[in-house]
Amino acid sequence: MRWPTYLASIALVLFASHAQGADEDAPNRQPVKAIADARLAVGNQGILPLYLSSDWALPLPAISRAVIVLHGRLRNADVYYQSATTAQFAAGDEGKSTLMIVPQFLAEIDIEAHKLPADTLRWSLEGWEGGDAALAPSPVSSFEALDAILARLSDRRIFPNLKQVVVAGHSGGGQVAQRYAIAGKGEATLSRQHIEIRYVVANPSSYAYFSKERPERAIAASCPGYNNWKYGMDERPPYLADATPAALEARYVEREVIYLLGTLDTNPEHSALDKSCMAKAQGPFRYARGHAYAEAMAKRDKGTPNHKVWDVAGVGHDGDKMLTSKCGLAALFDLPGCTADR
């Protein structure tokens, strides 16, 4: 019996990777080991935990760049914060001019295990990856939580010299980054302060298509719901409901997006690969799916002049190696040395 689409999308979201790939086989149904130590109010709808490399309660005039790194479905923001710090030091920044931010999208089991306050936001185990509403204390979208981070960064009283924000994610976090690049409304707040923003989408398992065409047409033809969000534009969540697919596409094309793809991320049986028919319709493995999506977007009437595809040679599904590669450091910190643009 075929599962309803919404259950399939929950069950088949991929794991996110870090340096050792330790989270590939770890169960995401267990409580997280650590809760981020900083807090951000998302309006009056709830509190979001997050890691910060500097205290943003006080003015930070030395900060000119902020890098947001999105964790995967294990919600292990502590591991991703370590990866973010590794990339920062590899870039030679050492906290002087860049603020590293790792938000944490918790589940109910985390709230219970750590006895967190009732106003702490919590989502279903993977629903936050596609912008779903929180389960409690208010039905706020995970994308609204990212909007709140960008609103904070746009506050010139705290960040008088901020020039650029990077929203980056690998694997499951890459899925969030790609969907938020389509849906996110927080960019407008930054634009009013003349702050640039870039989205770095590294090795996600699937993408949100604007067209109903897919690289694997036969699979799509036999896959009901293959075009439902988060794989396509049908049945979008409330956060996206006020914009047409055409408007979302126009917004996405205007944004600066870097697809960061490991050339060895080619295992069609990878334990964390989304193997649903919705994902398989996009290609057999991550590397192929990434190039197929970028090529489909480039074939639109005016192309995608603001989008780039960077291959990371010799790297598979490994978050740290991707983000600390020459192309990873170029994407996050504008360092020279990446020659993989295609």
N, C-alpha and C positions, 0 to 999 in steps of 0.2 A: 504494500500500500504506500502510495506516494505521500511524503510529509508535506504539510502546508509550507508555502514559501517562507513565511516568517520564521518557522522553526528551523528550516534548513539553513537559513542565513545565520541564525544564532549558533547552530551546532558546528558549522564548517568554517568559521573565521579562523585564520591561521594564527599560530604563535608568533611572537616577535622574538628576534634574536639579539644576543649580546655577545661579548667577546669570546666566551667559551662555548657559546651555543647551549648553555645549561638549561635554558628555559624551553628548549624544543620539546622535551618529553615530560616536563613537569606538569602536574594537573592544575588547571586554572580554577578548579572548584574548591581549592584550599584557601584559607585566609592568607593575605599577604603577610610577610614577615616584618615589614617596617612601614610606618605611616610617615609621610612627608611632614617636616617640622614647621613649615610656614602655612599661612592661611590667607585665602582671598574670598571676600564676600561677593557672590554673584547676585548683584542687586540685593533684594530682600528675600531671595528665593532659597538660599542655602550657602554653605561654606565649602569651598574647594581646597583640599590640601595640595601643597606643591613644594618643590625644592627650589631654593634661590641661592645663587652664588654670592649675592650681596643683599643686604637688608634694604628693601625698597620703601621702608617707612620713612626714610630720610632722603634728602636730595642726593642724587648721584651724578654730579656734573662730569665725571670722567668717563661715563658710559656713553659710547657712541653706537654700539650694536647690542641687540638682544637676540639670543638664539633659544627658541622653544623646541625642546626635544620630546617627542610623544612616545610613551611606553606602549608595549603590546598587550595582549589579552591577559597576561599574568598580573597586570597592574603593579608590577614590581618597579616602581618609580625610583627606588634606591639604586637598583642596578643600572638603570638608564642615566641616572644622575652621575654615577661613576664613569659611564661611557662618555657622557657629555663633557665631563671634566678632563678626561683623557684627550679628547679631541681639542679642547681648548688649550691645553698645555702643549700638545703637538703643534698647534698653530703659533706657539710662542706668545700667547696672550697673557697667560698667568693671572687672569682676573683684572687686568689693568683697564681695559676698555670695553669688555664684553660681559654682559649679564647672561648667565645660563639659567634657564627656567625649565623645570620638568613637572608638569601638572600630574595629579594622580586621580584617576577616575575609579572610585571604589565601588564595591558590591556590598550587598547586605551582610554577607558572611564576614566581611572585614569590619563592619561597624560593630557587629556582635562580638567578634573575637577580641577586638581592641577596646571595647566599651567606649566608643566614640560618642560625642554629643549628638543629640537628635537632629540638630540642624546641619549635620554633615551630609553633603550630597552623596547619593549612591544610585547606581544604575543596575540594569540586568548584567549578567556576566560579560556579554559582548555587545549589547545594544548601543552603548556609548560610541562604538567605533563608526557607526553610521549616522550619528546625530540624534539618536532616540532621546526621548524625554526621561529624566531621572524618575526613579520609583518613589523617592522621598528626599527631602521634606516637601518639595514642590516639583511639578513636572517640567523642569528646565532642561532644555537640550544641552547635550555635551558641547555642541557648537556655540551655544550661548556662553558657556563657561570659557571657551577660548576667546569669544568676543570680549568678555570681562577682562581677560589678561591683556588684550590689545588696548582696551580702553585705559587700563592702568598705565601702560607704556606710553600712551599719548599725552599723559599729564606732564606738561612742561615744568611744573613746579618741582617735580621729582627728577625728570629726565630732560634738562634744558638743552642737552647736546646730542640727543639720540637721533641717529640718521637712518638706521636700517634695522628691520626685524626679519628674522628667518624662522619659518615654521617648518620643522623637519621631522621626519619619522622613518623608521626602517621596519619592514615586514608589516605587522599589524599596525604599528604607528604610521607606516607609509600609507596604509589605507586611509587612516584618519586625515593625514596631510593632503592626500589627493581629493578626498570628498570635501574637506574644508576649503580647499582652493576653489572649488566649485560653488560652495554654499555660503562661505563665511561672510558675515556682514561687518566684522570688526575692522576690515581694511579701510573703510570710509573714515573712521575715526582717526587712523594714522595719517591718511592722505590730507586731512584738514590741517595737520601739523607738519606737513611736508616730510613725512617719514616713509621711506620706501619699505616694501615688503617682498619677500621671496619665499617660495614654497619648494621644499626639497623632498621628493617622493622616491624613497629607496626600497627597491625589491618588494613591493607589495604583491599580494597574491591575486588581486583583482582590481579593476578600475570601474568607474561609473561612466558608461557610454551615453552619448546624447542621441545617437542614431540607433535604430533597431538592427542594423547590420552587425554581424559578428564574423571574426576570422574563420571560425568553425561553424559554418552555416547548418550543416546536418545536425550537429549537437543542439544548436539553438532551436531548430525546427521541432525537436522532440522534447523540449524542455520548457514546460509551462512556467511562467514567471521569470524567464531568463532576463527580461528587461525591467523587472521590478528593482526599485532602489534596494540595495546599494550598488547593483550591477548596471542599472539603467535608470530611466527617468519616470517609469510608472510607479504609482503608489508611493510617492515621496512622503516623508514625515512632515509634521506641521511646520517645522522650521523652514522648509523649502516650499511650502504650499503657496506662498504669495508671489512666487516667480514662475514664469513659464519656462519650459526646457530651452527655448530659444534665448530667453534673457539670461538664464544660467550659463548657457554656452558662450554667449557674448562676453559675460563677465569673466569666465574662466580663460578665454582666449586672450583677454587683455592682461591677465596676471602673469608675473614672471614665475615660471615653473621649470625646475630641473628634475628630469627623471634620471635617477642614479641606479644603474643596472649592473649587477655582478655577472660577468661573462660565464661563470661556472654555476650560476643558480639555474641549473638545467635538469634537475631530477624530477621527473613526473610523478614519482612515488614518495617525494619528501614528506616526512611525517607531519610537517606543519603546513603543507600546501593545501589550499582550498580545492577539494576534489568534487565539489558539487557540479551539476551540469551547467549551472549559471556561470561558474568560473571556467569550466572546461571549454565552454563556447568561446572563450577569449584566447585560448591557446593551451598547449600541453604543459607548460611550466612557466615560472616567473619571468625569465629572461625573454622568452618568446612573447609572452603576454604584454610585457612592457613595450617592446618594439612594435608589436602589432597595434597597440593603442596609440602610441605616438604617431605612427604612420597613418592611421585612420584619421587622426585629428589634423595632420599636416595636409591631407587631401581635401579638406574643406575648401570652400571658395577662396578665402583669403589666407589660407594656411594658418600657422601658429608661430609668427615671428618672435614671440616672447617666450617660447618653450624650447628647451634644449634637452638632448638625450646624451648622457655621458656614460660610456661603458667603463667599468672598473675591471681591468684585465686581471685574470687569475684569482678572483674572489668569488666565493659562492654566497650562501645565505648566512652571512656573518656581519652583525651590526657594527662591531668595533672596527673591523677591517674596512668596511665600507665607509664609515664616517671619518676614519683617520687616514684613508688613502689620499693621494694627491688630489683626486677629483672631489672626494668628500670634504677635504679642507678648503678647496676652492669654492665649493658650493656653500659652505657654512661661513667662511671667513674671507673669501675673495683672494686667497693665496694663489700665486702663479704655479704652474707645473702640470695642470691637467691638459692632456692632449687627446682626450677620448671623445670630443664632441663629434656627433654624427648628424 
